[in-house]
Amino acid sequence: MKIITVNKLFPIILLFLAFASASAQAQTTSGNTPSGDGISLAPARVELEMKPGTETTVVINLDYRSTTGAAQPTRIVASLNDWDITKDGQVEFYKPNTRPNSASSWIIYSPAETTVTPGNIHSIRVTISVPPDAAPGDHLTALIIEQRPDTIKFNQNARQMIVRYRMASVFYIKVPNLTKRGTLANLQAESSQEGIVVTPTLKNEGNSVIRPTASVKIIDAAGKTVAELPEIEPLPILGGSLTSQPLFIENALLPGVYTVKYRIDFQDGNKPTEGITNLIIKTPKNSPQIATTDKTTQKP
């Protein structure tokens, strides 16, 4: 017998989708739940603007679907985690009440453990109580749903892959007065074998999340656009945070001097910002050697 255990984390995101999606789904390929069966969690993101001293209750639904008809009841447990987005755009989870902007201590949920059966929707009630002295800004927590390890059954006479799923519904508890102030702190561009890498450094000096839109153009010495990304949705920029997530453009350019223009609308009530940097390619097309410049200017 050979057993392979795979742990999968579905934090709604994996990366762009998580925070834009209305549901997160975990599916298994073998083990307890056959391919085509799965559990989805909705909503995957909860944003609530709440005043200090107030309370509200929301419902998170687990939908256990089975297209094969062979799925079995499974035991799940719920827990809370703090979470954050790192500078390089990774979503990370932490023990509850360990982050400065944690809302985990404000949350009570029920049931904490239950058996989910195929073909049914199971609800978890989540009550949020904001303390009277809560500071303005976004406070974050995540409701984690995962399978109990003791519900996984092993077949002693078969080769198996066991998939242990985790799902999360992330919470933004937004306490007035909310501020959003996005800035383009830096812009870099370089050429690699795979194409062009443009790395903007984005900063949110406010206390509430920003979800910007952006575009990139690469212009040659004659003023012609030779490559572009017309519509980009960068990852959310949490309040008081900074991100530097590379963008890839699969175009190999001939040696020369190019202008890279990165335009971003922070959706913070201010006009879009444009950053400009030079890209100097000194080596032949498709060569692994690169030459870059980090000269950056901004236009309001």
MARBAKOL-983188 format. One line per field, with one value per residue (C-alpha): residue number from 1; residue in one letter; x, y, z. Coordinates in steps of 0.02 Angstrom, whole numbers, plus 50000, padded with zeros to 5 digits. Layout:
// MARBAKOL-983188
num (NUM	...)
residuo (A	...)
X (X	...)
Y (Y	...)
Z (Z	...)
// end
This chain:
// MARBAKOL-983188
num (1	2	3	4	5	6	7	8	9	10	11	12	13	14	15	16	17	18	19	20	21	22	23	24	25	26	27	28	29	30	31	32	33	34	35	36	37	38	39	40	41	42	43	44	45	46	47	48	49	50	51	52	53	54	55	56	57	58	59	60	61	62	63	64	65	66	67	68	69	70	71	72	73	74	75	76	77	78	79	80	81	82	83	84	85	86	87	88	89	90	91	92	93	94	95	96	97	98	99	100	101	102	103	104	105	106	107	108	109	110	111	112	113	114	115	116	117	118	119	120	121	122	123	124	125	126	127	128	129	130	131	132	133	134	135	136	137	138	139	140	141	142	143	144	145	146	147	148	149	150	151	152	153	154	155	156	157	158	159	160	161	162	163	164	165	166	167	168	169	170	171	172	173	174	175	176	177	178	179	180	181	182	183	184	185	186	187	188	189	190	191	192	193	194	195	196	197	198	199	200	201	202	203	204	205	206	207	208	209	210	211	212	213	214	215	216	217	218	219	220	221	222	223	224	225	226	227	228	229	230	231	232	233	234	235	236	237	238	239	240	241	242	243	244	245	246	247	248	249	250	251	252	253	254	255	256	257	258	259	260	261	262	263	264	265	266	267	268	269	270	271	272	273	274	275	276	277	278	279	280	281	282	283	284	285	286	287	288	289	290	291	292	293	294	295	296	297	298	299	300)
residuo (M	K	I	I	T	V	N	K	L	F	P	I	I	L	L	F	L	A	F	A	S	A	S	A	Q	A	Q	T	T	S	G	N	T	P	S	G	D	G	I	S	L	A	P	A	R	V	E	L	E	M	K	P	G	T	E	T	T	V	V	I	N	L	D	Y	R	S	T	T	G	A	A	Q	P	T	R	I	V	A	S	L	N	D	W	D	I	T	K	D	G	Q	V	E	F	Y	K	P	N	T	R	P	N	S	A	S	S	W	I	I	Y	S	P	A	E	T	T	V	T	P	G	N	I	H	S	I	R	V	T	I	S	V	P	P	D	A	A	P	G	D	H	L	T	A	L	I	I	E	Q	R	P	D	T	I	K	F	N	Q	N	A	R	Q	M	I	V	R	Y	R	M	A	S	V	F	Y	I	K	V	P	N	L	T	K	R	G	T	L	A	N	L	Q	A	E	S	S	Q	E	G	I	V	V	T	P	T	L	K	N	E	G	N	S	V	I	R	P	T	A	S	V	K	I	I	D	A	A	G	K	T	V	A	E	L	P	E	I	E	P	L	P	I	L	G	G	S	L	T	S	Q	P	L	F	I	E	N	A	L	L	P	G	V	Y	T	V	K	Y	R	I	D	F	Q	D	G	N	K	P	T	E	G	I	T	N	L	I	I	K	T	P	K	N	S	P	Q	I	A	T	T	D	K	T	T	Q	K	P)
X (50000	50061	49972	50008	49939	49914	49865	49775	49737	49597	49604	49481	49609	49733	49785	49679	49522	49518	49471	49365	49272	49104	49148	49294	49288	49391	49387	49470	49538	49527	49508	49346	49272	49281	49330	49185	49124	49167	49125	49108	49106	49007	49027	49215	49236	49134	49151	49053	49060	49019	49025	49109	48993	48882	48844	48782	48765	48803	48785	48922	48857	48945	48874	48924	48892	48907	48899	48949	48829	48971	49020	49008	48965	49119	49158	49219	49283	49287	49418	49480	49644	49717	49778	49879	49950	50140	50244	50265	50079	50063	49916	49973	49874	49921	49860	49707	49735	49919	49910	49891	49728	49651	49463	49469	49423	49265	49197	49084	49028	48917	48927	49114	49103	48974	48947	48911	48814	48810	48669	48643	48690	48755	48757	48877	48815	48948	48916	49031	49035	49141	49214	49165	49347	49385	49508	49457	49508	49498	49509	49538	49499	49461	49341	49436	49341	49437	49409	49439	49590	49499	49367	49494	49487	49632	49613	49752	49749	49748	49858	49777	49795	49715	49674	49645	49558	49552	49440	49424	49298	49395	49320	49352	49270	49278	49267	49237	49326	49400	49540	49619	49778	49868	50039	50156	50318	50432	50432	50560	50571	50689	50705	50724	50720	50533	50493	50476	50455	50376	50374	50275	50288	50118	50082	49921	49945	49763	49682	49564	49592	49616	49572	49656	49651	49804	49881	50057	50128	50303	50349	50500	50611	50495	50346	50264	50182	50269	50190	50053	49939	49781	49683	49760	49680	49823	49798	49711	49825	49779	49778	49953	50038	50155	50163	50285	50206	50294	50196	50252	50236	50281	50365	50550	50613	50762	50906	50864	50794	50611	50493	50382	50224	50123	49956	49857	49691	49691	49502	49535	49448	49606	49657	49753	49942	50067	50241	50375	50539	50666	50704	50874	50905	51087	51097	51028	50847	50811	50979	50976	51079	50980	51009	50889	50861	50753	50734	50556	50448	50267	50129	49972)
Y (50000	50175	50327	50501	50643	50812	50968	51101	51276	51373	51546	51611	51680	51594	51746	51853	51755	51735	51911	51934	51770	51739	51561	51447	51264	51116	50958	50790	50670	50513	50457	50496	50603	50554	50672	50785	50801	50951	51073	51258	51399	51559	51701	51689	51871	51968	52157	52244	52426	52430	52565	52536	52451	52371	52188	52092	51911	51838	51663	51565	51420	51257	51175	50992	50942	50767	50734	50552	50505	50416	50553	50511	50620	50704	50787	50967	51088	51278	51392	51571	51636	51808	51842	51964	51993	51997	52122	51999	51965	51803	51773	51712	51650	51668	51613	51715	51878	51890	52028	52213	52232	52066	52050	51869	51913	51998	51838	51701	51561	51408	51263	51241	51062	50968	50828	50885	50770	50771	50867	50983	51160	51180	51351	51425	51578	51707	51849	52001	52116	52272	52338	52516	52571	52493	52596	52661	52557	52379	52236	52063	51883	51722	51580	51420	51262	51099	50913	50820	50705	50558	50559	50507	50319	50220	50067	49948	49857	50003	50143	50306	50493	50579	50764	50864	51025	51191	51335	51510	51649	51810	51952	52139	52227	52410	52533	52717	52835	52746	52819	52761	52841	52747	52795	52723	52717	52643	52565	52445	52352	52219	52095	51908	51752	51738	51919	52083	52097	52258	52279	52423	52456	52509	52585	52616	52753	52741	52621	52531	52412	52478	52378	52468	52446	52471	52457	52443	52504	52479	52608	52605	52752	52793	52811	52648	52535	52367	52277	52312	52247	52351	52290	52231	52205	52202	52114	52218	52333	52323	52477	52530	52404	52398	52272	52237	52107	52077	52083	51975	52022	51879	51984	51973	52142	52186	52284	52465	52593	52580	52679	52586	52673	52604	52688	52649	52705	52670	52694	52807	52964	53036	53047	52901	52903	52864	52799	52802	52707	52665	52489	52469	52305	52291	52106	52006	51948	51798	51814	51777	51933	52085	52270	52375	52547	52597	52778	52823	52977	53003	53106	53141)
Z (50000	49960	50030	49966	50070	49988	50085	49985	50047	49963	50039	49913	49818	49755	49715	49603	49618	49798	49833	49681	49690	49772	49820	49848	49805	49860	49758	49785	49657	49761	49940	50029	49891	49707	49565	49518	49697	49804	49941	49905	50031	50005	50022	50008	50057	50185	50199	50336	50385	50571	50702	50870	50994	50862	50824	50673	50615	50443	50374	50285	50179	50139	49983	49969	49788	49716	49529	49546	49684	49775	49897	50081	50233	50305	50470	50461	50592	50590	50665	50653	50582	50561	50383	50282	50106	50101	50002	49859	49848	49947	50063	50233	50381	50565	50734	50789	50882	50834	50701	50746	50647	50700	50715	50774	50953	50889	50812	50880	50761	50770	50743	50769	50708	50605	50481	50303	50186	49996	49916	50063	50110	50287	50370	50497	50589	50622	50746	50744	50896	50873	51037	51088	51079	50908	50806	50634	50484	50420	50544	50470	50512	50418	50454	50409	50363	50354	50360	50522	50501	50581	50444	50314	50288	50219	50110	50161	49994	49872	49812	49866	49859	50008	49983	50141	50098	50185	50135	50202	50206	50236	50335	50322	50470	50421	50565	50515	50482	50331	50226	50061	49994	49857	49789	49659	49759	49625	49452	49378	49213	49148	49006	49031	48921	48952	48908	49002	49190	49255	49444	49519	49705	49770	49939	50034	50164	50217	50340	50220	50074	49897	49740	49596	49408	49299	49125	49052	48886	48816	48683	48567	48517	48372	48488	48435	48564	48548	48697	48823	48958	48933	49085	49248	49418	49544	49709	49843	49941	50124	50234	50287	50173	50023	49880	49739	49626	49458	49296	49149	48966	48849	48715	48667	48608	48500	48576	48603	48724	48771	48880	49001	49058	49203	49234	49391	49462	49648	49660	49809	49746	49667	49484	49406	49422	49284	49318	49182	49177	49042	48983	48898	48807	48757	48714	48567	48564	48678	48766	48953	48990	49044	49069	49168	49239	49385	49339	49386	49363	49408	49332	49432)
// end
